[in-house]
Amino acid sequence: MNAPLHNEAAAAVAGSVLLLAYAVLAMLRPAPAFHAVNREARLLWVRGVMRDRSKDVMAVQSLRNYVMTATFKASSAVLLIIGTLTLSAQAESLSRTWWIAGAQGDWLLAKLLCLLVVLIAAFFAFAMVLRHLNHVLFMIGLPAAEASGPFAPEAIAARLNRAGLFYTLGMRAYFLTIPLVFWLFGPLLLPVATAAVVALFLRMDR
């Protein structure tokens, strides 16, 4: 393996180890307190809306804004996916036109493929947000006296919380595109940018 290829492989391993270490740390530590606060806030919000029908307009506006935001993020992911596919079809001219260290041949295609996978994951996450919100929009309009079982406020809040979880995953996927884009310009930039993004994740978790 020549030096450029060795550097690319080492950068990929270093970036993967950093992300794996963060994932293991996130699983071993107790869940951040603000996640529990957000879940409880959504449950109280659903109960309040279903108990007081005068809040219907506020609920519809809030959910509409949530849907519009997720739709915009999903649409942006589609555009970025198309752009990445366009770049992959022009890999050779791209490496000649830009100053991209170690971007020759298969490594450039591998980098673009990693970027494509992360963007597809972001699209899927935001699409799942829309799926769950679609159910919540209809369920939250039910009278509280008739809401039981799968239509109880707790069940509706659970769907809303799943939408919130997928939204978080989609945003995390967007953040992961940062080191992948930097990787296009040199192997050393991948672990550096990954470390910065992991530090950002740790900050957001607190």
N, C-alpha and C positions, 0 to 999 in steps of 0.2 A: 504494500500500500504506500503510495507516494505521500509526500508531506501535505499537500492540499486536502487529499481525501482523508488522511489521518486526522487533520484538524477538524474537518467537517464531522467525522464520526465522533470525535472527542466532545465537540460542542453539543451534538445531539444527545449524547449520553449525559453530559453535565446538566443540560436543561431538563431532561427527563428525570434525573435524580432529584433535582430541586422541586419539581412538581410532585413527585412521589413522596418526598419527605413532607411537603405541606399537606398532602392528602392523608398520610398516616397520622400526622400531628392533629389534623382536624378531627379524625375519627377517635383518637385517644383522649382528647380534651373534652370536658363538658361542653355542651352546646352553648354558644354565646347567649347571654341573658336577653339581648334585644330580640332574638328570634322568638323566645317565649312571650315577650311583651307584644310583638307584632301579631302573633297568633291569637293572644287573648284580646287584643284590640279589635281584630277582625270579627271574632266571635261576638263581642259586645256590640259592635256596629251592626251586625246582622240581626241580633236580638232586638236592638233599638228600632231598626227599620221595620221589622215585621210586627213589632208591638205598636208602633205609632205610624199609621198610614199617612200622616201629614209629611213624613220624610221621604215619600216615594220619589218625588222630583229630585231631591238631593241624591238619593241612591242611584237613580237612573243616570244623572249627570256624572257622578263619581265613576260608575262602571263604564259609562261611555268614554270618559277620558282614559280609563285603564285600557279599554279595548283599542282606542286610537293609538295609544303609545305602543302597545304590543304589535299592532298592525304595522306601524311605521318601522319598528325594529325588525320585524319579519321581512318586510319589503326591502329594507336596506340590506339584509343578509342575502336576499335573492340577487340584488344588483351586484353585491360584492362577489357572490359565487360566479355570476356571469363574467365579471371582470377577471377573476382568477382563471377561469377556463380560457378566456381570451389570451391571457398571458402565457398559459401553458402551451397554447398552440403556436406561440411566437417565442419559444424559449431560446432558440439559437440567436435570433436577431436581438432579443432582449439582453443577452449576455454580451453581445458585441456593442450595442448602443450605450448601455449603462456601464459604469464602473462597478462591477459586482465581483467581489473577491470570491474565488472558488465556485463560481456559479456555472461552470461548464458542465455540459452533459447531463447525466442522470441526477446529479445532486440538485440542480436547479428544479428539475421536475419533481424530485422528492420533496423539496421545500414547498413548492406550490401545491402539491398533493396534501401535505400536512395543513397548510392554510385552508385548503378547500374543505377538508374534513371538519375543522373547527368551525368554519362558517356554516356548514350543513348542520352541525350540532346546535349552533345558535338559532338557525331557522326553525329546527324541530322544537327547541325549547319554547320559542315565542309562539309557534303554532299551537303547542299544548296549552299555553296561557289562554289563547283565544278559545280553545275547546272547552276548558273549564269555565271560563267566564260566560260562554254561551249558555251553559246549564244554570249558572248562578243568576243570570239575568231573568230567567223565567221563574226560578224557584223562590227568589227573594220577594216576589210579588204576592205570594200566597198568604192568606190570613193566618195569624199566629195561632188562632184557636183550632185550625184544621191542619196545622203543620206538625206531623209526627213521623216517626220512623225515618225513612230516607229524606223526608222533607222537613225534618226538625231543624231549628237554627244551628245546632251543633254539626249536623251533616252538611248543611249549606256552607257554614264557615269552614269546614274541612276542605270542601272543593275550592273555596276562595283561597285558603292557605296553600293548597297544591298549586294554584295559579301563581301565587307569590313565590313559591319554591322554584317553579320553572322559569319565572322571570329572573330570579337571581342567577340560575344556571345559565340562562341566555346572556346575561350581562357578563358573567365570568368568562364565557366563551369569547365574547367580544374582546375582553381584556387580554385573553391569550393570543389574539391575533397580533398584538404589539410585538412580542419577541419573535414571532414567525416572520413578520415583515422586516425587522432588523436583521434577521438571519440571512435574508437575501443579499445583504451588503457585506457579509463577512461572518465567519464562524465564531469569532470572539464576541460579537455583539449578541449572540443568542443567549449564552449563560448570563451575561450582564443584564440584559433586558428581562430575562426570566426571573432573576433575583429581585429586580425592581418590582415586577408584577407580584411576586410572592410576598414581598414586603407590604405591598398595597393590600393584598388579600388579608394578611395578618392584621393590618390596621383596620380594615373594614370589619373583620370578625370581632374586634374589641369595641 
